[in-house]
Amino acid sequence: MKKVYGPVPSRRLGRSLGVGPIPFKTCDYSCVYCQLGRTTHMTIQRKDFFPPEEMLNEIRRVIEVESSHSHSKIDFVTFVGEGEPTLCKSLGWLIRKTKEIADIPTAVDTNGSLLYREDVRNDLSQADVVMPSLDAGTAETFRRINRPHRGIDFEAVVEGMEKFRQEYDGEIWAEVMLVKGLNDSEEELEAIKSRLRPIEPNRTYINVPIRPPAEPWAVPPDKESIALAHAILSDVNVVDITAEETGEFSAEGFTNPEDAILAIIRRHPMREEQVIDTLKKFEVEEREVHDSLTRLEESGKIKKVKYREKIFWLTMEEKRGHD
Ligand code: SF4
């Protein structure tokens, strides 16, 4: 079991150690912009997909390895998905136990859909930062962009987020993913703002699909629309993260460079230059990196995608199996 990865550079969280407590592509949404591809396991059932104790042991082990390196630093332990992390029934327990292991802030990157449930609100209240998504201001746009499970009701989602705000003392960093032609008009942005206001996010991040999306037509809006979004969302503490992330991925814990690449791109498609930087840690020459990539591609494990003039490497859809 490998459910902990990184630290990876994050535009919001610095060097973030990711914990994925659920199987691949297990979610109650199937967002048009999802970098994992279309959701294959659509569910709203919370359960323990993996033994919580084993996940905790892995978190402990990686933190110990990282803290033994004087140059290494973890800014956040982030519970994040290859899908929706609040579907993990033991999420609250995992966050609490992680905080006992190390004095590192914890964050949960969630679509926020299950915050209407008291157990989910209790679980997330253990974290220092909760990062829910809100990409729509109306039920119609919500259906078009997030394509939720039929058991998810837009009004209940928004009410759950508001309720959580009333109960929770930590930071709420909302994220609005803008997709051209779907939610980037003035009317849509005003509707999103009216929904965000009562949630009182400490920050609101405007994001755009910078990695290859589930649907090829889910592309970033033009610069004017992003500027409009800034203007409209300015009174809900807006922050721009539409630029791409920089920094290095950690390849710690892997003895073999190809395993490192596979484990990281499975959760996080990488630009080709990031792959090369990661493999440099193994003192592998650039020519050998290209050979490794070709081998992995020929064995059907990864594929190359050109998106917005850059080469990205992804794991193959059928191999990922969005758990
Ligand atoms: S982007 Fe997040 S919420 Fe949307 S389908 Fe992908 S994993 Fe689920």
Residues whose N, C-alpha, C, O or C-beta is under 5 A from the ligand:
A	BS01	SF4	C27 Y29 S30 C31 C34 E82 G83 E84 N111
